[in-house]
Amino acid sequence: MEDPQRPVPARELEPVQDPDAKHNYEGVLRFRDRLLKSGTLEGCYMGLFKGGVDIPPLFVDQMAHVTLRNILDGCDDPLRLRAAEIFFREQKATIQDGHVLLADLETVEMHASGSNYGSLGRLIVEAQGATAKANLDVLDRQNAALYWERESRHDTVLSLTYGRPALDAFCRNMEAWIFHFLNIEVRIHPIRNIEEPRWAWHIGLDAEATAILNALWAGEQVDAGRMRRILALFRLEFAEPREMRHDIAGRSVYLALAADENDAVRMKPQNLLLNLPIHET
């Protein structure tokens, strides 16, 4: 603790008898060394995906969390703050009558493991599509102030239904995330479907969305059940087309967010940075 940046050679960990404890120490030191070498949290985050992720996923999520805390410093919009949690906390998706609801996966599992589901558990299991009722803990403009009282409990639900304000908040967060890391201004808008039969570029915001978009672009048939896993589609446009790859400059980039076979949403915000079609100088 007196010298947190001191190099720790491997031989100093040899006396540790517990293999799990030794493994944990090695992981923490590897993360610390990466951070020190990078100089900034953002540099460390970007560097992870260029040379192979060798730290626990929890650390990656925590870096995204801290970075978003910096990006949204001073933000007074509860919907944007709740939407930012999608970047670093796994969500549970529920689709009822065309409504897309996201609840914190850890919180849902905690409720489900107890004897009483509580209002949140009932929402996820029995949602009937009334997405703006405060007693169901679904955040909207009218009740968004609830977030300030319960942000650390992660027990509010977000509606990503097309046309809802939370979806717009999610778009603004993605724009801010890209600008913070890449200093590139983009505009992101929700869309109902992709009209271009042969679009120029796409980015899946998670592993399932990536696989589905890849299959569709390649002309493969995707069954209706799997297509229903797509929760939201977006169109991204560069403010300055010259910052794009020259062969597709001015074309739209399509984004998708999806749930996996267990209705879990595990966003990979790094995809927005690493897969953006940027003109390399």
VOBA-1610 file (N, C-alpha, C; in pm, whole numbers, padded with zeros to 5 digits, always signed):
BEGIN
Met+00082-00121+00000Met+00000+00000+00000Met+00086+00126+00000Glu+00205+00118+00056Glu+00293+00235+00062Glu+00349+00269-00075Asp+00362+00170-00160Asp+00416+00191-00295Asp+00334+00108-00394Pro+00215+00155-00429Pro+00124+00074-00512Pro+00174+00048-00653Gln+00275+00122-00699Gln+00327+00102-00833Gln+00454+00015-00836Arg+00494-00037-00721Arg+00616-00116-00714Arg+00605-00244-00796Pro+00703-00275-00879Pro+00700-00402-00952Pro+00698-00521-00857Val+00620-00621-00891Val+00609-00741-00808Val+00651-00861-00893Pro+00776-00907-00876Pro+00822-01023-00955Pro+00746-01149-00914Ala+00740-01245-01006Ala+00664-01368-00984Ala+00711-01444-00860Arg+00838-01435-00828Arg+00891-01512-00714Arg+00829-01468-00582Glu+00781-01342-00576Glu+00721-01295-00451Glu+00586-01360-00425Leu+00524-01417-00529Leu+00396-01484-00511Leu+00411-01634-00484Glu+00532-01683-00496Glu+00553-01827-00478Glu+00515-01877-00339Pro+00535-01799-00232Pro+00496-01848-00099Pro+00345-01862-00079Val+00265-01801-00167Val+00119-01810-00152Val+00075-01953-00181Gln+00019-02021-00082Gln-00015-02162-00095Gln-00149-02186-00163Asp-00243-02097-00138Asp-00377-02114-00195Asp-00371-02081-00345Pro-00398-02177-00435Pro-00388-02150-00579Pro-00487-02044-00627Asp-00606-02041-00566Asp-00704-01939-00606Asp-00657-01800-00567Ala-00605-01788-00447Ala-00554-01658-00400Ala-00438-01613-00487Lys-00350-01706-00521Lys-00236-01671-00607Lys-00285-01626-00744His-00382-01697-00800His-00438-01660-00931His-00500-01521-00926Asn-00569-01491-00815Asn-00633-01360-00802Asn-00529-01249-00793Tyr-00424-01273-00717Tyr-00316-01174-00708Tyr-00254-01149-00846Glu-00232-01256-00918Glu-00173-01242-01052Glu-00264-01160-01143Gly-00395-01184-01135Gly-00489-01109-01217Gly-00491-00961-01183Val-00493-00931-01054Val-00493-00790-01011Val-00364-00720-01053Leu-00251-00787-01037Leu-00123-00727-01075Leu-00113-00708-01226Arg-00168-00803-01302Arg-00167-00790-01448Arg-00249-00669-01490Phe-00363-00650-01426Phe-00447-00535-01456Phe-00376-00405-01417Arg-00315-00405-01297Arg-00242-00286-01253Arg-00131-00250-01350Asp-00055-00350-01394Asp+00057-00325-01485Asp+00007-00272-01619Arg-00103-00326-01666Arg-00161-00276-01792Arg-00201-00129-01777Leu-00264-00098-01666Leu-00310+00038-01643Leu-00193+00135-01632Leu-00090+00096-01561Leu+00027+00182-01548Leu+00096+00204-01682Lys+00105+00099-01760Lys+00171+00110-01890Lys+00092+00199-01985Ser-00040+00190-01977Ser-00126+00269-02067Ser-00129+00416-02028Gly-00124+00443-01900Gly-00125+00582-01856Gly-00263+00638-01829Thr-00364+00588-01899Thr-00501+00633-01878Thr-00593+00511-01878Leu-00708+00527-01815Leu-00806+00418-01813Leu-00855+00388-01953Glu-00879+00494-02032Glu-00927+00475-02168Glu-00824+00402-02254Gly-00696+00441-02238Gly-00591+00374-02313Gly-00579+00228-02277Cys-00596+00198-02149Cys-00592+00059-02104Cys-00709-00019-02162Tyr-00827+00042-02163Tyr-00947-00023-02215Tyr-00931-00057-02363Met-00887+00039-02440Met-00870+00016-02584Met-00761-00086-02611Gly-00654-00081-02533Gly-00544-00172-02554Gly-00579-00317-02527Leu-00675-00339-02439Leu-00715-00475-02405Leu-00758-00554-02528Phe-00834-00489-02615Phe-00897-00559-02726Phe-00808-00567-02849Lys-00693-00505-02841Lys-00599-00511-02952Lys-00495-00621-02933Gly-00475-00660-02807Gly-00374-00762-02781Gly-00426-00884-02710Gly-00556-00893-02690Gly-00613-01007-02620Gly-00647-00973-02477Val-00770-01002-02437Val-00816-00971-02302Val-00760-01074-02206Asp-00679-01030-02111Asp-00617-01121-02016Asp-00649-01084-01872Ile-00760-01012-01852Ile-00806-00980-01718Ile-00950-01026-01704Pro-01001-01043-01583Pro-01138-01090-01564Pro-01240-00996-01628Pro-01350-01051-01681Pro-01454-00966-01742Pro-01506-00859-01647Leu-01508-00889-01518Leu-01555-00790-01421Leu-01473-00663-01427Phe-01341-00677-01446Phe-01255-00559-01455Phe-01288-00477-01580Val-01319-00546-01689Val-01353-00477-01813Val-01482-00396-01792Asp-01581-00458-01729Asp-01707-00388-01702Asp-01685-00269-01609Gln-01598-00286-01512Gln-01573-00176-01418Gln-01503-00059-01487Met-01415-00089-01583Met-01352+00020-01659Met-01456+00097-01740Ala-01550+00023-01801Ala-01658+00090-01874Ala-01743+00173-01780His-01768+00120-01661His-01848+00192-01561His-01781+00323-01522Val-01652+00316-01488Val-01580+00437-01447Val-01574+00538-01560Thr-01551+00489-01682Thr-01543+00580-01797Thr-01676+00650-01821Leu-01786+00576-01811Leu-01918+00638-01830Leu-01950+00735-01717Arg-01901+00704-01597Arg-01919+00799-01487Arg-01852+00932-01520Asn-01737+00924-01585Asn-01666+01045-01628Asn-01741+01115-01741Ile-01784+01037-01839Ile-01855+01094-01955Ile-01982+01165-01912Leu-02055+01106-01818Leu-02186+01159-01777Leu-02178+01244-01651Asp-02059+01285-01614Asp-02045+01371-01497Asp-02127+01498-01515Gly-02212+01527-01420Gly-02298+01644-01429Gly-02429+01621-01500Cys-02449+01502-01557Cys-02574+01471-01627Cys-02687+01459-01525Asp-02798+01527-01551Asp-02911+01522-01458Asp-03031+01449-01516Asp-03008+01370-01620Asp-03115+01294-01684Asp-03111+01150-01633Pro-03205+01110-01548Pro-03204+00973-01494Pro-03212+00866-01602Leu-03280+00894-01711Leu-03293+00794-01816Leu-03157+00766-01881Arg-03077+00869-01899Arg-02944+00846-01956Arg-02855+00768-01859Leu-02867+00797-01731Leu-02786+00726-01632Leu-02829+00579-01623Arg-02959+00554-01626Arg-03005+00415-01622Arg-02969+00343-01752Ala-02980+00411-01865Ala-02944+00349-01993Ala-02795+00318-01999Ala-02713+00398-01930Ala-02570+00372-01929Ala-02537+00240-01862Glu-02623+00192-01773Glu-02596+00065-01704Glu-02595-00052-01802Ile-02660-00038-01916Ile-02660-00145-02017Ile-02517-00172-02064Phe-02433-00069-02062Phe-02295-00082-02110Phe-02212-00176-02021Phe-02245-00183-01892Phe-02156-00256-01801Phe-02227-00350-01704Arg-02360-00358-01709Arg-02433-00453-01626Arg-02527-00536-01716Glu-02522-00667-01700Glu-02606-00754-01781Glu-02753-00729-01749Gln-02836-00736-01853Gln-02978-00708-01841Gln-03059-00832-01874Lys-03181-00835-01823Lys-03277-00940-01855Lys-03386-00877-01942Ala-03408-00934-02058Ala-03506-00877-02152Ala-03640-00949-02139Thr-03746-00870-02142Thr-03882-00923-02146Thr-03955-00853-02259Ile-04017-00928-02345Ile-04093-00871-02456Ile-04238-00916-02442Gln-04327-00819-02425Gln-04469-00848-02411Gln-04550-00749-02494Asp-04633-00801-02583Asp-04720-00716-02664Asp-04643-00607-02737Gly-04524-00641-02783Gly-04445-00546-02860Gly-04359-00454-02777His-04366-00463-02646His-04287-00377-02559His-04157-00448-02520Val-04048-00374-02522Val-03917-00428-02486Val-03877-00370-02351Leu-03864-00455-02250Leu-03830-00412-02116Leu-03697-00474-02074Leu-03612-00393-02014Leu-03484-00441-01964Leu-03476-00418-01814Ala-03445-00524-01741Ala-03422-00516-01597Ala-03283-00569-01568Asp-03226-00526-01458Asp-03093-00571-01421Asp-03095-00722-01394Leu-03009-00797-01465Leu-03013-00943-01456Leu-02981-00992-01315Glu-02882-00934-01252Glu-02847-00978-01117Glu-02962-00956-01020Thr-03031-00843-01034Thr-03143-00813-00946Thr-03259-00909-00971Val-03285-00937-01098Val-03393-01032-01131Val-03363-01169-01071Glu-03241-01214-01085Glu-03205-01346-01032Glu-03213-01348-00880Met-03181-01236-00817Met-03190-01228-00672Met-03335-01241-00627His-03425-01172-00697His-03568-01182-00664His-03620-01322-00691Ala-03578-01379-00803Ala-03630-01510-00841Ala-03585-01620-00746Ser-03470-01602-00681Ser-03418-01705-00592Ser-03485-01702-00455Gly-03559-01595-00424Gly-03625-01584-00295Gly-03767-01635-00300Ser-03833-01631-00184Ser-03970-01679-00177Ser-04070-01577-00232Asn-04027-01453-00243Asn-04116-01348-00290Asn-04052-01279-00409Tyr-04119-01281-00522Tyr-04065-01218-00641Tyr-04059-01067-00627Gly-04151-01008-00556Gly-04156-00863-00548Gly-04211-00804-00678Ser-04232-00672-00679Ser-04293-00610-00798Ser-04204-00624-00920Leu-04072-00619-00902Leu-03982-00632-01016Leu-03991-00773-01074Gly-03988-00874-00987Gly-03999-01011-01035Gly-04128-01036-01109Arg-04238-00985-01056Arg-04368-01002-01122Arg-04368-00932-01258Leu-04300-00817-01264Leu-04294-00746-01392Leu-04228-00832-01498Ile-04115-00892-01463Ile-04039-00968-01561Ile-04115-01095-01601Val-04183-01155-01508Val-04252-01280-01538Val-04388-01257-01602Glu-04457-01152-01558Glu-04596-01135-01597Glu-04624-01006-01672Ala-04520-00937-01722Ala-04541-00807-01786Ala-04649-00814-01892Gln-04741-00720-01883Gln-04853-00717-01977Gln-04843-00603-02077Gly-04731-00531-02074Gly-04711-00427-02174Gly-04741-00287-02128Ala-04787-00269-02004Ala-04814-00134-01956Ala-04683-00074-01909Thr-04608-00016-02001Thr-04469+00019-01974Thr-04449+00149-01899Ala-04555+00224-01869Ala-04533+00353-01805Ala-04593+00360-01666Lys-04634+00249-01607Lys-04693+00253-01474Lys-04584+00253-01368Ala-04593+00351-01278Ala-04489+00365-01177Ala-04483+00243-01086Asn-04597+00180-01060Asn-04596+00067-00968Asn-04525-00054-01026Leu-04493-00051-01156Leu-04413-00156-01217Leu-04266-00117-01225Asp-04232-00001-01174Asp-04094+00045-01167Asp-04030+00063-01304Val-04110+00093-01406Val-04056+00121-01539Val-04031+00271-01550Leu-03907+00309-01572Leu-03874+00451-01579Leu-03925+00513-01707Asp-03985+00630-01692Asp-04025+00712-01805Asp-04006+00856-01762Arg-04038+00950-01850Arg-04017+01091-01815Arg-04096+01130-01689Gln-04216+01075-01675Gln-04302+01115-01564Gln-04250+01069-01428Asn-04182+00956-01422Asn-04139+00902-01293Asn-03989+00881-01285Ala-03913+00943-01375Ala-03769+00918-01383Ala-03696+00953-01254Ala-03752+01044-01174Ala-03686+01083-01049Ala-03672+00966-00952Leu-03747+00859-00973Leu-03732+00740-00889Leu-03588+00689-00890Tyr-03520+00710-01000Tyr-03384+00657-01016Tyr-03291+00712-00908Trp-03307+00840-00872Trp-03216+00902-00775Trp-03225+00832-00640Glu-03342+00782-00605Glu-03360+00718-00475Glu-03307+00575-00474Arg-03293+00514-00595Arg-03269+00370-00599Arg-03158+00329-00695Glu-03072+00423-00733Glu-02971+00392-00834Glu-02879+00278-00792Ser-02844+00270-00664Ser-02753+00165-00619Ser-02821+00031-00601Arg-02956+00029-00607Arg-03029-00097-00591Arg-03050-00168-00724His-03034-00097-00833His-03049-00155-00967His-03183-00227-00983Asp-03289-00164-00934Asp-03420-00229-00939Asp-03523-00149-01018Thr-03475-00067-01111Thr-03567+00000-01202Thr-03556-00063-01340Val-03664-00054-01414Val-03675-00119-01545Val-03676-00012-01654Leu-03613-00045-01766Leu-03602+00048-01877Leu-03680-00006-01996Ser-03755+00080-02061Ser-03827+00041-02182Ser-03748+00087-02304Leu-03703-00011-02384Leu-03635+00021-02509Leu-03729+00008-02628Thr-03858+00016-02601Thr-03956+00012-02709Thr-03936+00130-02801Tyr-03952+00106-02931Tyr-03935+00212-03030Tyr-04027+00330-02996Gly-03968+00450-02991Gly-04045+00570-02960Gly-04040+00611-02814Arg-03989+00525-02726Arg-03982+00560-02585Arg-03857+00645-02559Pro-03863+00737-02463Pro-03749+00827-02438Pro-03623+00756-02393Ala-03636+00640-02327Ala-03516+00569-02282Ala-03431+00521-02400Leu-03496+00489-02511Leu-03422+00446-02629Leu-03339+00562-02684Asp-03397+00681-02682Asp-03323+00800-02724Asp-03206+00826-02629Ala-03227+00807-02499Ala-03120+00825-02402Ala-03005+00729-02429Phe-03038+00606-02464Phe-02936+00506-02497Phe-02854+00551-02619Cys-02921+00609-02719Cys-02852+00660-02837Cys-02756+00772-02801Arg-02801+00865-02715Arg-02713+00976-02677Arg-02589+00923-02603Asn-02607+00819-02524Asn-02492+00760-02454Asn-02393+00698-02551Met-02443+00630-02653Met-02354+00570-02753Met-02277+00678-02827Glu-02345+00787-02862Glu-02276+00899-02929Glu-02165+00955-02841Ala-02196+00975-02713Ala-02098+01032-02620Ala-01981+00937-02598Trp-02008+00808-02595Trp-01903+00706-02577Trp-01804+00711-02693Ile-01856+00717-02814Ile-01769+00723-02933Ile-01688+00852-02935Phe-01753+00964-02904Phe-01682+01092-02907Phe-01573+01096-02801His-01600+01042-02683His-01504+01044-02573His-01375+00969-02610Phe-01390+00855-02674Phe-01273+00774-02707Phe-01207+00816-02838Leu-01288+00847-02937Leu-01234+00865-03073Leu-01237+01009-03123Asn-01302+01098-03047Asn-01317+01237-03089Asn-01383+01246-03226Ile-01479+01158-03248Ile-01555+01156-03374Ile-01702+01178-03341Glu-01763+01272-03407Glu-01903+01304-03383Glu-01992+01221-03474Val-02086+01150-03413Val-02182+01070-03489Val-02322+01102-03441Arg-02419+01065-03523Arg-02560+01076-03486Arg-02622+00938-03495Ile-02689+00897-03389Ile-02749+00764-03382Ile-02899+00778-03358His-02978+00709-03440His-03123+00717-03429His-03182+00577-03429Pro-03286+00553-03349Pro-03355+00423-03355Pro-03429+00410-03487Ile-03437+00289-03539Ile-03514+00261-03660Ile-03594+00134-03637Arg-03698+00115-03718Arg-03781-00005-03704Arg-03723-00123-03781Asn-03662-00095-03894Asn-03602-00201-03974Asn-03497-00141-04066Ile-03415-00226-04124Ile-03312-00183-04219Ile-03371-00190-04359Glu-03382-00077-04424Glu-03445-00070-04555Glu-03350-00111-04667Glu-03219-00087-04647Glu-03123-00119-04753Glu-03107-00271-04767Pro-03128-00325-04886Pro-03112-00470-04903Pro-02967-00515-04891Arg-02874-00427-04924Arg-02732-00461-04917Arg-02660-00343-04854Trp-02669-00336-04722Trp-02612-00221-04653Trp-02459-00229-04652Ala-02397-00114-04624Ala-02251-00104-04634Ala-02178-00156-04511Trp-02235-00135-04391Trp-02162-00168-04270Trp-02261-00189-04155His-02226-00280-04065His-02309-00299-03946His-02220-00330-03827Ile-02274-00304-03710Ile-02205-00333-03584Ile-02305-00398-03489Gly-02276-00517-03446Gly-02356-00579-03341Gly-02309-00529-03206Leu-02401-00489-03122Leu-02365-00436-02991Leu-02344-00546-02888Asp-02360-00670-02931Asp-02338-00787-02847Asp-02312-00905-02939Ala-02274-01018-02882Ala-02237-01134-02963Ala-02355-01185-03046Glu-02474-01190-02989Glu-02589-01244-03062Glu-02629-01152-03177Ala-02632-01021-03152Ala-02666-00926-03258Ala-02564-00933-03371Thr-02437-00947-03337Thr-02333-00958-03438Thr-02357-01080-03527Ala-02387-01193-03466Ala-02409-01316-03542Ala-02531-01305-03633Ile-02637-01245-03584Ile-02759-01230-03665Ile-02735-01136-03782Leu-02673-01020-03756Leu-02647-00925-03864Leu-02552-00984-03967Asn-02452-01056-03924Asn-02360-01120-04017Asn-02434-01218-04108Ala-02524-01295-04049Ala-02600-01393-04128Ala-02691-01324-04228Leu-02758-01219-04186Leu-02848-01147-04277Leu-02770-01082-04390Trp-02657-01021-04358Trp-02578-00955-04462Trp-02527-01056-04564Ala-02498-01177-04518Ala-02447-01281-04607Ala-02559-01348-04687Gly-02683-01305-04664Gly-02794-01361-04739Gly-02849-01491-04683Glu-02810-01525-04561Glu-02858-01648-04500Glu-02998-01628-04443Gln-03070-01737-04430Gln-03203-01734-04370Gln-03190-01740-04218Val-03256-01649-04152Val-03258-01648-04006Val-03402-01672-03963Asp-03426-01775-03885Asp-03564-01810-03850Asp-03627-01702-03763Ala-03759-01700-03764Ala-03834-01594-03696Ala-03806-01592-03546Gly-03789-01710-03487Gly-03762-01715-03344Gly-03634-01644-03307Arg-03532-01663-03388Arg-03405-01596-03360Arg-03413-01447-03392Met-03485-01412-03496Met-03499-01271-03530Met-03567-01192-03417Arg-03653-01259-03343Arg-03721-01191-03233Arg-03627-01156-03118Arg-03506-01209-03123Arg-03409-01172-03021Arg-03355-01031-03042Ile-03370-00977-03162Ile-03328-00839-03187Ile-03421-00746-03110Leu-03366-00670-03018Leu-03446-00582-02933Leu-03456-00441-02988Ala-03352-00396-03057Ala-03351-00258-03108Ala-03254-00247-03224Leu-03291-00164-03321Leu-03206-00135-03436Leu-03179+00015-03439Phe-03062+00051-03492Phe-03022+00191-03497Phe-02950+00221-03629Arg-02957+00347-03669Arg-02879+00395-03783Arg-02779+00498-03731Leu-02653+00477-03763Leu-02546+00569-03723Leu-02494+00641-03846Glu-02478+00772-03834Glu-02424+00854-03943Glu-02314+00944-03889Phe-02206+00954-03963Phe-02094+01041-03925Phe-02131+01187-03955Ala-02098+01275-03861Ala-02118+01417-03887Ala-02029+01464-04000Glu-01909+01406-04009Glu-01815+01436-04117Glu-01788+01307-04194Pro-01852+01287-04309Pro-01832+01163-04385Pro-01686+01135-04420Arg-01604+01238-04429Arg-01464+01216-04465Arg-01387+01140-04357Glu-01446+01131-04237Glu-01382+01055-04130Glu-01409+00904-04143Met-01496+00869-04238Met-01526+00728-04262Met-01427+00667-04361Arg-01428+00536-04368Arg-01356+00469-04475Arg-01402+00525-04608His-01308+00555-04696His-01342+00624-04820His-01438+00544-04908Asp-01430+00412-04905Asp-01515+00333-04994Asp-01661+00331-04953Ile-01692+00373-04828Ile-01832+00376-04785Ile-01869+00511-04725Ala-01788+00613-04752Ala-01814+00746-04697Ala-01954+00794-04732Gly-02026+00842-04631Gly-02161+00893-04651Gly-02270+00788-04636Arg-02232+00660-04629Arg-02330+00554-04611Arg-02367+00539-04464Ser-02483+00482-04439Ser-02527+00458-04302Ser-02461+00334-04244Val-02439+00338-04114Val-02391+00222-04039Val-02507+00176-03951Tyr-02538+00048-03954Tyr-02651-00004-03878Tyr-02603-00079-03754Leu-02674-00056-03645Leu-02642-00118-03516Leu-02761-00201-03470Ala-02732-00303-03392Ala-02839-00385-03336Ala-02801-00428-03195Leu-02903-00436-03109Leu-02889-00489-02974Leu-02982-00608-02963Ala-02931-00719-02910Ala-03011-00842-02905Ala-02996-00911-02770Ala-03090-01001-02743Ala-03083-01088-02626Ala-03039-01227-02672Asp-02976-01302-02584Asp-02935-01437-02620Asp-03049-01535-02594Glu-03020-01665-02605Glu-03125-01766-02592Glu-03185-01770-02452Asn-03117-01710-02354Asn-03168-01703-02217Asn-03227-01567-02184Asp-03251-01486-02287Asp-03307-01352-02272Asp-03214-01257-02197Ala-03085-01287-02196Ala-02988-01199-02132Ala-02927-01107-02237Val-02905-00983-02198Val-02842-00883-02286Val-02705-00852-02228Arg-02603-00882-02304Arg-02465-00860-02261Arg-02396-00770-02364Met-02412-00641-02346Met-02357-00546-02442Met-02205-00547-02440Lys-02146-00529-02557Lys-02001-00514-02572Lys-01975-00374-02626Pro-01965-00274-02538Pro-01949-00136-02586Pro-01821-00114-02665Gln-01723-00203-02647Gln-01600-00190-02725Gln-01625-00206-02874Asn-01733-00276-02912Asn-01763-00294-03053Asn-01787-00160-03123Leu-01844-00064-03050Leu-01868+00068-03108Leu-01738+00139-03142Leu-01630+00103-03075Leu-01502+00168-03097Leu-01416+00092-03197Leu-01411-00038-03182Leu-01320-00118-03264Leu-01376-00148-03402Asn-01507-00149-03418Asn-01569-00188-03544Asn-01623-00071-03624Leu-01604+00050-03576Leu-01650+00167-03650Leu-01565+00184-03776Pro-01628+00207-03891Pro-01550+00218-04016Pro-01481+00353-04030Ile-01371+00368-03958Ile-01299+00495-03954Ile-01192+00497-04063His-01176+00612-04122His-01068+00632-04220His-00935+00634-04147Glu-00848+00542-04181Glu-00716+00536-04119Glu-00619+00621-04199Thr-00559+00718-04131Thr-00465+00808-04198Thr-00324+00750-04195
//
